[in-house]
């Protein structure tokens, strides 16, 4: 693909998801479904999706409660809650089928009358038999898996939850909200989570699409991301885009990948969102990607949607091992060389151009050559 394609966003397809292929299960990669560089611009080719659930419910919930939570979680992403998503969901009775191995997932016929679903949520006591283990990584409560990867669009998808790691109703609901976002094609949000997790500071309520959390309602960044991906007609009047390229302040021709770019409204000029809650930090963001090998010019680039208004743009590090394929941490960008102020208009792109950032290496780190001359760090 070429940059900047009309549906290109650095927020897409970096989520914790897997691809099941006939006869084998591939390990997870940075987009999730495919090992290697992220596949950008994939989403569902239809706006109405059928969701069902199956499995052994967590011991502290009834089957009725689980059904209600599944319905409420997907409804949060629907057109009634997020008009610019244009998404609608229908729901059916629980599927009466057991899943004991990844082979059971592979051979499932989503179109069979007994299934009849686009997305199937599975609660299981046999998570390790269904999902490949991640050596040396902490346990997770759930994961999204695409059964097969059709060209261009997202295909039939499972969301699998490990009952052993589900402890509260709130935790189940956050997990459903989060994995529903991945199943729709969203990446992890770039807003707020990395530095706050590492430093142990008291975190503001991070977006639902942050890698961990307890949030029970979409954050403004979650709403902007799904709106940008599906772009229902209200989108053009509610959002514009910020676009640019993060480069090393000392070597302006050298892009920097794996960096958070955050846009914070100046005063109250940016449009407020009805999803904002008390204590929220109104901010929007993206991660500069590893880059698609077919589009080397995309390295260090970012593009993301925000409501019209005046913003202050910042870049900062992602100090956690974010890439599950290479297990490396990215260069620590401790500060932006200049915090860029810009005005975003509805339906228009606000170009930033080269956005210089000062790179400082964390202790015991070494430079790794990135693709097309970009920088990243390992430790």
Protein Blocks (a to p, Z undefined) as FASTA:
>chain_A
ZZddfkbcfkgopaccddddehiacdddfkomagcjddehiacfbfbdcdddedjddfkb
cfklmmmmmmmmmmmmmmklmmmnopacddddddddddfbfklmmmpcfkbmklopabdc
dddfklmmmpccdehiacdfbdcddfbacehiacdddddddfklpcbfklmmmmmmmmmm
mmnopacdfehklmmmmnopacddddfklmbdjbfbdcfklmmmmmmmnopaklmmmpcc
dddddddfklmkbccehiacddddehjlbccdfkbcehiacdddddddfbiaklmmlgop
acddddeddddddddddfbdfblklopacdddfbdfbdcdddddehiacdebjadddddd
dehiacdddeehiacddZZ
